[in-house]
């Protein structure tokens, strides 16, 4: 699954305007992540949530987007301003 996971990593890095080796504080990283990626399905579900094969299934299972939305709304418990509702 290394290729699948690397593609998802690259998708996230691209959306964040980052490259392998870039560094920033966790607070800045999560803030940027929640600003630029509103739904886990944007990365894990290829934008439409359809699992096209077992090997490329949606990461985190069926409830991945609900869990992401909950963390995003709470600012993961440490960000000053929550994102979304």
HTML snippet that shows the backbone in 3Dmol.js (N, CA, C, O; Angstrom):
<script src="https://3Dmol.org/build/3Dmol-min.js"></script>
<div id="view" style="width:600px;height:400px;position:relative"></div>
<script>
const pdb = `
ATOM      1  N   UNK A   1       0.815  -1.200   0.000  1.00  0.00           N
ATOM      2  CA  UNK A   1       0.000   0.000   0.000  1.00  0.00           C
ATOM      3  C   UNK A   1       0.853   1.255   0.000  1.00  0.00           C
ATOM      4  O   UNK A   1       0.318   2.359   0.107  1.00  0.00           O
ATOM      5  N   UNK A   2       2.151   1.116  -0.116  1.00  0.00           N
ATOM      6  CA  UNK A   2       3.036   2.279  -0.047  1.00  0.00           C
ATOM      7  C   UNK A   2       2.716   3.298  -1.136  1.00  0.00           C
ATOM      8  O   UNK A   2       2.710   4.499  -0.866  1.00  0.00           O
ATOM      9  N   UNK A   3       2.454   2.851  -2.349  1.00  0.00           N
ATOM     10  CA  UNK A   3       2.162   3.777  -3.447  1.00  0.00           C
ATOM     11  C   UNK A   3       0.877   4.548  -3.176  1.00  0.00           C
ATOM     12  O   UNK A   3       0.815   5.756  -3.400  1.00  0.00           O
ATOM     13  N   UNK A   4      -0.140   3.854  -2.699  1.00  0.00           N
ATOM     14  CA  UNK A   4      -1.414   4.508  -2.379  1.00  0.00           C
ATOM     15  C   UNK A   4      -1.205   5.571  -1.311  1.00  0.00           C
ATOM     16  O   UNK A   4      -1.691   6.695  -1.443  1.00  0.00           O
ATOM     17  N   UNK A   5      -0.486   5.218  -0.257  1.00  0.00           N
ATOM     18  CA  UNK A   5      -0.268   6.153   0.838  1.00  0.00           C
ATOM     19  C   UNK A   5       0.605   7.330   0.405  1.00  0.00           C
ATOM     20  O   UNK A   5       0.374   8.463   0.829  1.00  0.00           O
ATOM     21  N   UNK A   6       1.592   7.072  -0.423  1.00  0.00           N
ATOM     22  CA  UNK A   6       2.437   8.156  -0.913  1.00  0.00           C
ATOM     23  C   UNK A   6       1.634   9.124  -1.778  1.00  0.00           C
ATOM     24  O   UNK A   6       1.836  10.336  -1.699  1.00  0.00           O
ATOM     25  N   UNK A   7       0.736   8.607  -2.593  1.00  0.00           N
ATOM     26  CA  UNK A   7      -0.117   9.475  -3.404  1.00  0.00           C
ATOM     27  C   UNK A   7      -0.974  10.367  -2.510  1.00  0.00           C
ATOM     28  O   UNK A   7      -1.111  11.561  -2.776  1.00  0.00           O
ATOM     29  N   UNK A   8      -1.546   9.803  -1.462  1.00  0.00           N
ATOM     30  CA  UNK A   8      -2.360  10.603  -0.545  1.00  0.00           C
ATOM     31  C   UNK A   8      -1.509  11.648   0.160  1.00  0.00           C
ATOM     32  O   UNK A   8      -1.950  12.783   0.343  1.00  0.00           O
ATOM     33  N   UNK A   9      -0.286  11.279   0.562  1.00  0.00           N
ATOM     34  CA  UNK A   9       0.632  12.249   1.166  1.00  0.00           C
ATOM     35  C   UNK A   9       0.914  13.393   0.199  1.00  0.00           C
ATOM     36  O   UNK A   9       0.865  14.563   0.579  1.00  0.00           O
ATOM     37  N   UNK A  10       1.207  13.051  -1.046  1.00  0.00           N
ATOM     38  CA  UNK A  10       1.504  14.074  -2.056  1.00  0.00           C
ATOM     39  C   UNK A  10       0.292  14.965  -2.324  1.00  0.00           C
ATOM     40  O   UNK A  10       0.441  16.172  -2.514  1.00  0.00           O
ATOM     41  N   UNK A  11      -0.897  14.381  -2.342  1.00  0.00           N
ATOM     42  CA  UNK A  11      -2.115  15.170  -2.529  1.00  0.00           C
ATOM     43  C   UNK A  11      -2.275  16.199  -1.408  1.00  0.00           C
ATOM     44  O   UNK A  11      -2.611  17.357  -1.657  1.00  0.00           O
ATOM     45  N   UNK A  12      -2.028  15.759  -0.174  1.00  0.00           N
ATOM     46  CA  UNK A  12      -2.136  16.666   0.970  1.00  0.00           C
ATOM     47  C   UNK A  12      -1.072  17.757   0.883  1.00  0.00           C
ATOM     48  O   UNK A  12      -1.377  18.939   1.039  1.00  0.00           O
ATOM     49  N   UNK A  13       0.176  17.361   0.634  1.00  0.00           N
ATOM     50  CA  UNK A  13       1.248  18.348   0.532  1.00  0.00           C
ATOM     51  C   UNK A  13       0.951  19.393  -0.542  1.00  0.00           C
ATOM     52  O   UNK A  13       1.175  20.585  -0.331  1.00  0.00           O
ATOM     53  N   UNK A  14       0.456  18.952  -1.674  1.00  0.00           N
ATOM     54  CA  UNK A  14       0.127  19.877  -2.764  1.00  0.00           C
ATOM     55  C   UNK A  14      -0.945  20.863  -2.319  1.00  0.00           C
ATOM     56  O   UNK A  14      -0.832  22.062  -2.574  1.00  0.00           O
ATOM     57  N   UNK A  15      -1.960  20.378  -1.671  1.00  0.00           N
ATOM     58  CA  UNK A  15      -3.040  21.264  -1.216  1.00  0.00           C
ATOM     59  C   UNK A  15      -2.548  22.263  -0.173  1.00  0.00           C
ATOM     60  O   UNK A  15      -3.057  23.380  -0.077  1.00  0.00           O
ATOM     61  N   UNK A  16      -1.546  21.841   0.609  1.00  0.00           N
ATOM     62  CA  UNK A  16      -1.016  22.710   1.657  1.00  0.00           C
ATOM     63  C   UNK A  16       0.067  23.648   1.140  1.00  0.00           C
ATOM     64  O   UNK A  16       0.542  24.517   1.871  1.00  0.00           O
ATOM     65  N   UNK A  17       0.460  23.472  -0.128  1.00  0.00           N
ATOM     66  CA  UNK A  17       1.530  24.291  -0.682  1.00  0.00           C
ATOM     67  C   UNK A  17       2.880  23.943  -0.083  1.00  0.00           C
ATOM     68  O   UNK A  17       3.732  24.814   0.097  1.00  0.00           O
ATOM     69  N   UNK A  18       3.072  22.672   0.226  1.00  0.00           N
ATOM     70  CA  UNK A  18       4.293  22.207   0.877  1.00  0.00           C
ATOM     71  C   UNK A  18       4.955  21.116   0.049  1.00  0.00           C
ATOM     72  O   UNK A  18       4.391  20.626  -0.930  1.00  0.00           O
ATOM     73  N   UNK A  19       6.169  20.745   0.461  1.00  0.00           N
ATOM     74  CA  UNK A  19       6.910  19.660  -0.171  1.00  0.00           C
ATOM     75  C   UNK A  19       7.528  18.800   0.924  1.00  0.00           C
ATOM     76  O   UNK A  19       7.631  19.232   2.072  1.00  0.00           O
ATOM     77  N   UNK A  20       7.939  17.585   0.574  1.00  0.00           N
ATOM     78  CA  UNK A  20       8.625  16.726   1.534  1.00  0.00           C
ATOM     79  C   UNK A  20       9.800  17.487   2.135  1.00  0.00           C
ATOM     80  O   UNK A  20      10.568  18.125   1.416  1.00  0.00           O
ATOM     81  N   UNK A  21       9.937  17.416   3.447  1.00  0.00           N
ATOM     82  CA  UNK A  21      11.043  18.067   4.142  1.00  0.00           C
ATOM     83  C   UNK A  21      10.697  19.422   4.720  1.00  0.00           C
ATOM     84  O   UNK A  21      11.427  19.927   5.573  1.00  0.00           O
ATOM     85  N   UNK A  22       9.588  20.034   4.274  1.00  0.00           N
ATOM     86  CA  UNK A  22       9.172  21.311   4.844  1.00  0.00           C
ATOM     87  C   UNK A  22       8.791  21.103   6.301  1.00  0.00           C
ATOM     88  O   UNK A  22       8.287  20.045   6.676  1.00  0.00           O
ATOM     89  N   UNK A  23       9.034  22.111   7.111  1.00  0.00           N
ATOM     90  CA  UNK A  23       8.686  22.020   8.530  1.00  0.00           C
ATOM     91  C   UNK A  23       7.889  23.244   8.960  1.00  0.00           C
ATOM     92  O   UNK A  23       8.022  24.324   8.384  1.00  0.00           O
ATOM     93  N   UNK A  24       7.067  23.060   9.971  1.00  0.00           N
ATOM     94  CA  UNK A  24       6.318  24.140  10.613  1.00  0.00           C
ATOM     95  C   UNK A  24       5.780  23.592  11.929  1.00  0.00           C
ATOM     96  O   UNK A  24       5.817  22.384  12.162  1.00  0.00           O
ATOM     97  N   UNK A  25       5.293  24.455  12.769  1.00  0.00           N
ATOM     98  CA  UNK A  25       4.745  24.003  14.046  1.00  0.00           C
ATOM     99  C   UNK A  25       3.463  23.196  13.798  1.00  0.00           C
ATOM    100  O   UNK A  25       2.800  23.355  12.773  1.00  0.00           O
ATOM    101  N   UNK A  26       3.141  22.346  14.741  1.00  0.00           N
ATOM    102  CA  UNK A  26       1.918  21.544  14.622  1.00  0.00           C
ATOM    103  C   UNK A  26       0.696  22.449  14.533  1.00  0.00           C
ATOM    104  O   UNK A  26      -0.224  22.177  13.762  1.00  0.00           O
ATOM    105  N   UNK A  27       0.683  23.511  15.309  1.00  0.00           N
ATOM    106  CA  UNK A  27      -0.450  24.443  15.289  1.00  0.00           C
ATOM    107  C   UNK A  27      -0.631  25.041  13.894  1.00  0.00           C
ATOM    108  O   UNK A  27      -1.748  25.098  13.380  1.00  0.00           O
ATOM    109  N   UNK A  28       0.470  25.487  13.282  1.00  0.00           N
ATOM    110  CA  UNK A  28       0.392  26.069  11.934  1.00  0.00           C
ATOM    111  C   UNK A  28      -0.010  25.019  10.909  1.00  0.00           C
ATOM    112  O   UNK A  28      -0.778  25.307   9.991  1.00  0.00           O
ATOM    113  N   UNK A  29       0.505  23.806  11.060  1.00  0.00           N
ATOM    114  CA  UNK A  29       0.169  22.731  10.134  1.00  0.00           C
ATOM    115  C   UNK A  29      -1.313  22.397  10.180  1.00  0.00           C
ATOM    116  O   UNK A  29      -1.959  22.321   9.135  1.00  0.00           O
ATOM    117  N   UNK A  30      -1.862  22.196  11.370  1.00  0.00           N
ATOM    118  CA  UNK A  30      -3.286  21.862  11.472  1.00  0.00           C
ATOM    119  C   UNK A  30      -4.161  23.021  11.036  1.00  0.00           C
ATOM    120  O   UNK A  30      -5.213  22.810  10.432  1.00  0.00           O
ATOM    121  N   UNK A  31      -3.745  24.240  11.332  1.00  0.00           N
ATOM    122  CA  UNK A  31      -4.510  25.394  10.883  1.00  0.00           C
ATOM    123  C   UNK A  31      -4.581  25.424   9.358  1.00  0.00           C
ATOM    124  O   UNK A  31      -5.652  25.626   8.786  1.00  0.00           O
ATOM    125  N   UNK A  32      -3.442  25.223   8.703  1.00  0.00           N
ATOM    126  CA  UNK A  32      -3.404  25.220   7.233  1.00  0.00           C
ATOM    127  C   UNK A  32      -4.205  24.049   6.681  1.00  0.00           C
ATOM    128  O   UNK A  32      -4.938  24.197   5.703  1.00  0.00           O
ATOM    129  N   UNK A  33      -4.064  22.883   7.310  1.00  0.00           N
ATOM    130  CA  UNK A  33      -4.791  21.692   6.880  1.00  0.00           C
ATOM    131  C   UNK A  33      -6.296  21.947   6.904  1.00  0.00           C
ATOM    132  O   UNK A  33      -6.992  21.662   5.930  1.00  0.00           O
ATOM    133  N   UNK A  34      -6.792  22.479   8.007  1.00  0.00           N
ATOM    134  CA  UNK A  34      -8.232  22.702   8.130  1.00  0.00           C
ATOM    135  C   UNK A  34      -8.726  23.850   7.258  1.00  0.00           C
ATOM    136  O   UNK A  34      -9.892  23.863   6.864  1.00  0.00           O
ATOM    137  N   UNK A  35      -7.863  24.811   6.951  1.00  0.00           N
ATOM    138  CA  UNK A  35      -8.236  25.885   6.035  1.00  0.00           C
ATOM    139  C   UNK A  35      -8.406  25.374   4.604  1.00  0.00           C
ATOM    140  O   UNK A  35      -9.333  25.766   3.897  1.00  0.00           O
ATOM    141  N   UNK A  36      -7.501  24.497   4.196  1.00  0.00           N
ATOM    142  CA  UNK A  36      -7.420  24.122   2.778  1.00  0.00           C
ATOM    143  C   UNK A  36      -8.071  22.799   2.422  1.00  0.00           C
ATOM    144  O   UNK A  36      -8.314  22.530   1.246  1.00  0.00           O
ATOM    145  N   UNK A  37      -8.359  21.962   3.420  1.00  0.00           N
ATOM    146  CA  UNK A  37      -9.014  20.670   3.164  1.00  0.00           C
ATOM    147  C   UNK A  37     -10.239  20.600   4.058  1.00  0.00           C
ATOM    148  O   UNK A  37     -10.131  20.360   5.261  1.00  0.00           O
ATOM    149  N   UNK A  38     -11.390  20.809   3.466  1.00  0.00           N
ATOM    150  CA  UNK A  38     -12.632  20.859   4.231  1.00  0.00           C
ATOM    151  C   UNK A  38     -13.198  19.494   4.560  1.00  0.00           C
ATOM    152  O   UNK A  38     -13.935  19.349   5.536  1.00  0.00           O
ATOM    153  N   UNK A  39     -12.867  18.492   3.763  1.00  0.00           N
ATOM    154  CA  UNK A  39     -13.447  17.162   3.922  1.00  0.00           C
ATOM    155  C   UNK A  39     -12.367  16.103   3.735  1.00  0.00           C
ATOM    156  O   UNK A  39     -11.516  16.229   2.854  1.00  0.00           O
ATOM    157  N   UNK A  40     -12.399  15.072   4.552  1.00  0.00           N
ATOM    158  CA  UNK A  40     -11.459  13.958   4.403  1.00  0.00           C
ATOM    159  C   UNK A  40     -11.651  13.276   3.055  1.00  0.00           C
ATOM    160  O   UNK A  40     -10.714  12.688   2.516  1.00  0.00           O
ATOM    161  N   UNK A  41     -12.847  13.352   2.515  1.00  0.00           N
ATOM    162  CA  UNK A  41     -13.121  12.711   1.235  1.00  0.00           C
ATOM    163  C   UNK A  41     -12.364  13.369   0.085  1.00  0.00           C
ATOM    164  O   UNK A  41     -12.196  12.762  -0.972  1.00  0.00           O
ATOM    165  N   UNK A  42     -11.908  14.605   0.282  1.00  0.00           N
ATOM    166  CA  UNK A  42     -11.110  15.264  -0.751  1.00  0.00           C
ATOM    167  C   UNK A  42      -9.812  14.508  -1.001  1.00  0.00           C
ATOM    168  O   UNK A  42      -9.304  14.513  -2.122  1.00  0.00           O
ATOM    169  N   UNK A  43      -9.277  13.871   0.005  1.00  0.00           N
ATOM    170  CA  UNK A  43      -8.032  13.123  -0.107  1.00  0.00           C
ATOM    171  C   UNK A  43      -8.298  11.623  -0.101  1.00  0.00           C
ATOM    172  O   UNK A  43      -7.808  10.899  -0.967  1.00  0.00           O
ATOM    173  N   UNK A  44      -9.060  11.165   0.857  1.00  0.00           N
ATOM    174  CA  UNK A  44      -9.261   9.722   1.036  1.00  0.00           C
ATOM    175  C   UNK A  44     -10.318   9.131   0.127  1.00  0.00           C
ATOM    176  O   UNK A  44     -10.310   7.925  -0.121  1.00  0.00           O
ATOM    177  N   UNK A  45     -11.211   9.937  -0.366  1.00  0.00           N
ATOM    178  CA  UNK A  45     -12.284   9.415  -1.200  1.00  0.00           C
ATOM    179  C   UNK A  45     -12.230   9.920  -2.619  1.00  0.00           C
ATOM    180  O   UNK A  45     -13.203   9.801  -3.364  1.00  0.00           O
ATOM    181  N   UNK A  46     -11.092  10.488  -3.003  1.00  0.00           N
ATOM    182  CA  UNK A  46     -10.905  10.951  -4.375  1.00  0.00           C
ATOM    183  C   UNK A  46     -11.963  11.967  -4.776  1.00  0.00           C
ATOM    184  O   UNK A  46     -12.303  12.093  -5.952  1.00  0.00           O
ATOM    185  N   UNK A  47     -12.487  12.700  -3.777  1.00  0.00           N
ATOM    186  CA  UNK A  47     -13.452  13.755  -4.040  1.00  0.00           C
ATOM    187  C   UNK A  47     -14.890  13.304  -4.127  1.00  0.00           C
ATOM    188  O   UNK A  47     -15.807  14.117  -4.006  1.00  0.00           O
ATOM    189  N   UNK A  48     -15.104  11.990  -4.340  1.00  0.00           N
ATOM    190  CA  UNK A  48     -16.481  11.523  -4.482  1.00  0.00           C
ATOM    191  C   UNK A  48     -16.860  10.422  -3.488  1.00  0.00           C
ATOM    192  O   UNK A  48     -18.024  10.023  -3.439  1.00  0.00           O
ATOM    193  N   UNK A  49     -15.908   9.925  -2.697  1.00  0.00           N
ATOM    194  CA  UNK A  49     -16.195   8.920  -1.686  1.00  0.00           C
ATOM    195  C   UNK A  49     -16.382   7.511  -2.204  1.00  0.00           C
ATOM    196  O   UNK A  49     -16.794   6.629  -1.451  1.00  0.00           O
ATOM    197  N   UNK A  50     -16.091   7.280  -3.467  1.00  0.00           N
ATOM    198  CA  UNK A  50     -16.277   5.955  -4.047  1.00  0.00           C
ATOM    199  C   UNK A  50     -15.000   5.132  -3.876  1.00  0.00           C
ATOM    200  O   UNK A  50     -13.924   5.557  -4.297  1.00  0.00           O
ATOM    201  N   UNK A  51     -15.120   3.952  -3.256  1.00  0.00           N
ATOM    202  CA  UNK A  51     -13.997   3.028  -3.136  1.00  0.00           C
ATOM    203  C   UNK A  51     -13.964   2.192  -4.411  1.00  0.00           C
ATOM    204  O   UNK A  51     -14.877   1.409  -4.669  1.00  0.00           O
ATOM    205  N   UNK A  52     -12.918   2.359  -5.200  1.00  0.00           N
ATOM    206  CA  UNK A  52     -12.852   1.712  -6.506  1.00  0.00           C
ATOM    207  C   UNK A  52     -12.242   0.317  -6.471  1.00  0.00           C
ATOM    208  O   UNK A  52     -12.460  -0.465  -7.395  1.00  0.00           O
ATOM    209  N   UNK A  53     -11.493  -0.011  -5.442  1.00  0.00           N
ATOM    210  CA  UNK A  53     -10.985  -1.361  -5.237  1.00  0.00           C
ATOM    211  C   UNK A  53     -10.566  -1.484  -3.778  1.00  0.00           C
ATOM    212  O   UNK A  53     -10.360  -0.478  -3.099  1.00  0.00           O
ATOM    213  N   UNK A  54     -10.440  -2.710  -3.301  1.00  0.00           N
ATOM    214  CA  UNK A  54     -10.087  -2.927  -1.897  1.00  0.00           C
ATOM    215  C   UNK A  54      -8.762  -2.264  -1.561  1.00  0.00           C
ATOM    216  O   UNK A  54      -8.627  -1.649  -0.503  1.00  0.00           O
ATOM    217  N   UNK A  55      -7.800  -2.380  -2.437  1.00  0.00           N
ATOM    218  CA  UNK A  55      -6.481  -1.817  -2.190  1.00  0.00           C
ATOM    219  C   UNK A  55      -6.493  -0.296  -2.119  1.00  0.00           C
ATOM    220  O   UNK A  55      -5.665   0.300  -1.430  1.00  0.00           O
ATOM    221  N   UNK A  56      -7.423   0.334  -2.825  1.00  0.00           N
ATOM    222  CA  UNK A  56      -7.504   1.791  -2.832  1.00  0.00           C
ATOM    223  C   UNK A  56      -8.744   2.278  -2.082  1.00  0.00           C
ATOM    224  O   UNK A  56      -9.315   3.316  -2.417  1.00  0.00           O
ATOM    225  N   UNK A  57      -9.150   1.524  -1.076  1.00  0.00           N
ATOM    226  CA  UNK A  57     -10.360   1.883  -0.332  1.00  0.00           C
ATOM    227  C   UNK A  57     -10.157   3.207   0.411  1.00  0.00           C
ATOM    228  O   UNK A  57      -9.032   3.660   0.619  1.00  0.00           O
ATOM    229  N   UNK A  58     -11.245   3.791   0.789  1.00  0.00           N
ATOM    230  CA  UNK A  58     -11.233   5.077   1.479  1.00  0.00           C
ATOM    231  C   UNK A  58     -10.545   4.908   2.827  1.00  0.00           C
ATOM    232  O   UNK A  58     -10.922   4.038   3.613  1.00  0.00           O
ATOM    233  N   UNK A  59      -9.547   5.727   3.098  1.00  0.00           N
ATOM    234  CA  UNK A  59      -8.813   5.578   4.355  1.00  0.00           C
ATOM    235  C   UNK A  59      -9.697   5.927   5.543  1.00  0.00           C
ATOM    236  O   UNK A  59     -10.517   6.843   5.475  1.00  0.00           O
ATOM    237  N   UNK A  60      -9.520   5.195   6.617  1.00  0.00           N
ATOM    238  CA  UNK A  60     -10.264   5.479   7.831  1.00  0.00           C
ATOM    239  C   UNK A  60     -11.655   4.889   7.891  1.00  0.00           C
ATOM    240  O   UNK A  60     -12.347   5.079   8.892  1.00  0.00           O
ATOM    241  N   UNK A  61     -12.092   4.187   6.871  1.00  0.00           N
ATOM    242  CA  UNK A  61     -13.397   3.548   6.898  1.00  0.00           C
ATOM    243  C   UNK A  61     -14.525   4.487   6.517  1.00  0.00           C
ATOM    244  O   UNK A  61     -14.306   5.612   6.069  1.00  0.00           O
ATOM    245  N   UNK A  62     -15.728   3.994   6.707  1.00  0.00           N
ATOM    246  CA  UNK A  62     -16.916   4.711   6.251  1.00  0.00           C
ATOM    247  C   UNK A  62     -17.151   6.031   6.970  1.00  0.00           C
ATOM    248  O   UNK A  62     -17.730   6.952   6.393  1.00  0.00           O
ATOM    249  N   UNK A  63     -16.709   6.138   8.229  1.00  0.00           N
ATOM    250  CA  UNK A  63     -16.996   7.334   9.017  1.00  0.00           C
ATOM    251  C   UNK A  63     -15.857   8.345   9.011  1.00  0.00           C
ATOM    252  O   UNK A  63     -15.826   9.256   9.838  1.00  0.00           O
ATOM    253  N   UNK A  64     -14.923   8.185   8.078  1.00  0.00           N
ATOM    254  CA  UNK A  64     -13.754   9.057   8.066  1.00  0.00           C
ATOM    255  C   UNK A  64     -14.145  10.526   7.965  1.00  0.00           C
ATOM    256  O   UNK A  64     -13.548  11.357   8.651  1.00  0.00           O
ATOM    257  N   UNK A  65     -15.101  10.867   7.157  1.00  0.00           N
ATOM    258  CA  UNK A  65     -15.457  12.270   6.995  1.00  0.00           C
ATOM    259  C   UNK A  65     -16.117  12.828   8.247  1.00  0.00           C
ATOM    260  O   UNK A  65     -15.870  13.981   8.602  1.00  0.00           O
ATOM    261  N   UNK A  66     -16.944  12.048   8.921  1.00  0.00           N
ATOM    262  CA  UNK A  66     -17.584  12.506  10.159  1.00  0.00           C
ATOM    263  C   UNK A  66     -16.540  12.767  11.240  1.00  0.00           C
ATOM    264  O   UNK A  66     -16.635  13.750  11.976  1.00  0.00           O
ATOM    265  N   UNK A  67     -15.547  11.891  11.335  1.00  0.00           N
ATOM    266  CA  UNK A  67     -14.490  12.085  12.341  1.00  0.00           C
ATOM    267  C   UNK A  67     -13.627  13.296  11.994  1.00  0.00           C
ATOM    268  O   UNK A  67     -13.249  14.057  12.885  1.00  0.00           O
ATOM    269  N   UNK A  68     -13.312  13.483  10.712  1.00  0.00           N
ATOM    270  CA  UNK A  68     -12.532  14.642  10.282  1.00  0.00           C
ATOM    271  C   UNK A  68     -13.309  15.929  10.572  1.00  0.00           C
ATOM    272  O   UNK A  68     -12.749  16.898  11.085  1.00  0.00           O
ATOM    273  N   UNK A  69     -14.592  15.930  10.242  1.00  0.00           N
ATOM    274  CA  UNK A  69     -15.428  17.115  10.476  1.00  0.00           C
ATOM    275  C   UNK A  69     -15.490  17.455  11.961  1.00  0.00           C
ATOM    276  O   UNK A  69     -15.455  18.629  12.330  1.00  0.00           O
ATOM    277  N   UNK A  70     -15.582  16.448  12.807  1.00  0.00           N
ATOM    278  CA  UNK A  70     -15.633  16.678  14.254  1.00  0.00           C
ATOM    279  C   UNK A  70     -14.322  17.289  14.744  1.00  0.00           C
ATOM    280  O   UNK A  70     -14.340  18.251  15.511  1.00  0.00           O
ATOM    281  N   UNK A  71     -13.193  16.745  14.312  1.00  0.00           N
ATOM    282  CA  UNK A  71     -11.894  17.289  14.699  1.00  0.00           C
ATOM    283  C   UNK A  71     -11.686  18.687  14.158  1.00  0.00           C
ATOM    284  O   UNK A  71     -11.147  19.556  14.843  1.00  0.00           O
ATOM    285  N   UNK A  72     -12.119  18.901  12.918  1.00  0.00           N
ATOM    286  CA  UNK A  72     -11.981  20.210  12.273  1.00  0.00           C
ATOM    287  C   UNK A  72     -12.811  21.253  13.006  1.00  0.00           C
ATOM    288  O   UNK A  72     -12.334  22.361  13.247  1.00  0.00           O
ATOM    289  N   UNK A  73     -14.045  20.916  13.363  1.00  0.00           N
ATOM    290  CA  UNK A  73     -14.922  21.857  14.064  1.00  0.00           C
ATOM    291  C   UNK A  73     -14.378  22.209  15.445  1.00  0.00           C
ATOM    292  O   UNK A  73     -14.573  23.326  15.923  1.00  0.00           O
ATOM    293  N   UNK A  74     -13.698  21.262  16.084  1.00  0.00           N
ATOM    294  CA  UNK A  74     -13.135  21.496  17.415  1.00  0.00           C
ATOM    295  C   UNK A  74     -11.748  22.119  17.348  1.00  0.00           C
ATOM    296  O   UNK A  74     -11.153  22.413  18.385  1.00  0.00           O
ATOM    297  N   UNK A  75     -11.226  22.322  16.148  1.00  0.00           N
ATOM    298  CA  UNK A  75      -9.862  22.812  16.017  1.00  0.00           C
ATOM    299  C   UNK A  75      -8.880  21.819  16.610  1.00  0.00           C
ATOM    300  O   UNK A  75      -7.799  22.192  17.063  1.00  0.00           O
ATOM    301  N   UNK A  76      -9.266  20.552  16.602  1.00  0.00           N
ATOM    302  CA  UNK A  76      -8.509  19.443  17.154  1.00  0.00           C
ATOM    303  C   UNK A  76      -8.222  19.668  18.631  1.00  0.00           C
ATOM    304  O   UNK A  76      -7.322  19.048  19.199  1.00  0.00           O
ATOM    305  N   UNK A  77      -8.985  20.551  19.245  1.00  0.00           N
ATOM    306  CA  UNK A  77      -8.868  20.781  20.679  1.00  0.00           C
ATOM    307  C   UNK A  77      -7.767  21.754  21.077  1.00  0.00           C
ATOM    308  O   UNK A  77      -7.640  22.070  22.260  1.00  0.00           O
ATOM    309  N   UNK A  78      -6.967  22.239  20.132  1.00  0.00           N
ATOM    310  CA  UNK A  78      -5.909  23.174  20.537  1.00  0.00           C
ATOM    311  C   UNK A  78      -5.804  24.413  19.649  1.00  0.00           C
ATOM    312  O   UNK A  78      -5.047  25.329  19.969  1.00  0.00           O
ATOM    313  N   UNK A  79      -6.533  24.460  18.562  1.00  0.00           N
ATOM    314  CA  UNK A  79      -6.498  25.657  17.719  1.00  0.00           C
ATOM    315  C   UNK A  79      -7.450  26.703  18.278  1.00  0.00           C
ATOM    316  O   UNK A  79      -8.512  26.376  18.808  1.00  0.00           O
ATOM    317  N   UNK A  80      -7.057  27.957  18.151  1.00  0.00           N
ATOM    318  CA  UNK A  80      -7.872  29.049  18.703  1.00  0.00           C
ATOM    319  C   UNK A  80      -9.224  29.182  18.032  1.00  0.00           C
ATOM    320  O   UNK A  80     -10.241  29.341  18.707  1.00  0.00           O
ATOM    321  N   UNK A  81      -9.243  29.118  16.711  1.00  0.00           N
ATOM    322  CA  UNK A  81     -10.497  29.309  15.980  1.00  0.00           C
ATOM    323  C   UNK A  81     -10.898  28.001  15.325  1.00  0.00           C
ATOM    324  O   UNK A  81     -10.149  27.459  14.512  1.00  0.00           O
ATOM    325  N   UNK A  82     -12.073  27.487  15.669  1.00  0.00           N
ATOM    326  CA  UNK A  82     -12.534  26.261  15.020  1.00  0.00           C
ATOM    327  C   UNK A  82     -12.887  26.510  13.552  1.00  0.00           C
ATOM    328  O   UNK A  82     -13.189  27.634  13.151  1.00  0.00           O
ATOM    329  N   UNK A  83     -12.843  25.457  12.781  1.00  0.00           N
ATOM    330  CA  UNK A  83     -13.164  25.519  11.346  1.00  0.00           C
ATOM    331  C   UNK A  83     -14.439  24.721  11.121  1.00  0.00           C
ATOM    332  O   UNK A  83     -14.598  23.638  11.684  1.00  0.00           O
ATOM    333  N   UNK A  84     -15.329  25.232  10.321  1.00  0.00           N
ATOM    334  CA  UNK A  84     -16.554  24.489   9.992  1.00  0.00           C
ATOM    335  C   UNK A  84     -17.479  24.398  11.189  1.00  0.00           C
ATOM    336  O   UNK A  84     -17.285  25.063  12.206  1.00  0.00           O
ATOM    337  N   UNK A  85     -18.494  23.554  11.039  1.00  0.00           N
ATOM    338  CA  UNK A  85     -19.489  23.402  12.117  1.00  0.00           C
ATOM    339  C   UNK A  85     -19.710  21.948  12.408  1.00  0.00           C
ATOM    340  O   UNK A  85     -20.508  21.607  13.280  1.00  0.00           O
TER     341      UNK A  85
END
`;
const viewer = $3Dmol.createViewer("view");
viewer.addModel(pdb, "pdb");
viewer.setStyle({}, {cartoon: {color: "spectrum"}});
viewer.zoomTo();
viewer.render();
</script>
